[in-house]
Amino acid sequence: MTENAEIELPGWLLDEWRPGGQPYLVQTLTTGYSGAEVLRLNYHDHSPLVLKMRKLGPGITLKEEADRLEWACKRLPTAEVFSYCADDVHEFLLMTNIRGVSLEQHANAPEVDAIAHVLADGLRQIHGLSVADCPFDETLDIKLKRAEEGVLANLVSPEQFAEEHKGWSSQDILQQLIDTRPADEDLVVTHGDYCLPNILMDNGRLAGFVDLGLFGIADRYQDLALASRSLEWNNNAEQIPLLFKAYGLETVDEEKLKYYQMLDELY
């Protein structure tokens, strides 16, 4: 994380939130696989803002994330959208800051036993929302079509595949997903990328959710699969049974779990 660096940002984007016209002090929070850069903007005694920006191009856009945040923030602890805008090269999403630290940063802390319970609490909150009210479709028809488009456009990096898929091509993964598609979908409102870096905790309790670009209606295993894999990748595999128990899942569909983990290879 870069502390207290100054960065030149488009004046037309920020003038409304810096009355004195002075530069923001900036912390670089992260740059994810999507290529989006996330900055925390600190301005004197004002509440911090978060700016997410990415180059225009293929993939989940910040406009899609902004639309989802506008809906979700009225129902869940997420950031509120201040502004979305774009120029000829980049798009920008300006949001409120959520207090808290990602579960990824808590993974090896003394409170590690709380992680599974926080994950389960978050899942119950999101999955408990009304499917009938949610306007965002992330069912398999949509996900597989988007995955195919990414494969055809050479946007998938096989070198990032999990160990069990090393040596596979992106087309191999896509074909396997088509051939083994589950016969049914247990539809709920989902986060879409429910992994430890995207869940925030504060004082041992759930604080909020970030990165909602894939938020929408999908099978509940979309979130369960990524949450359990994220625990494993962060050396907390022993927490996976506790996650399922705390969530209230009596029987785990291992095939669906593996299917949605494979699907994520193409995202």
Secondary structure, 3 states (H helix, E strand, C coil): CEEEEECCCCHHHHHHHCCCCCCCEEEEEEECCCCCEEEEEECCCCCCEEEEEEECCCCCCHHHHHHHHHHHCCCCCECCEEEEEECCCEEEEEEECCCCEEHHHHCCCCCCCHHHHHHHHHHHHHHCCCCCCCCCECCHHHHHHHHHHHHHCCCCCHHHCCHHHCCCCHHHHHHHHHHCCCCCCCEEEECCCCCHHHEEEECCEEEEECCCCCCEEEECHHHHHHHHHHHHHCCCHHHHHHHHHHHCCCCCCHHHHHHHHHHHHHC
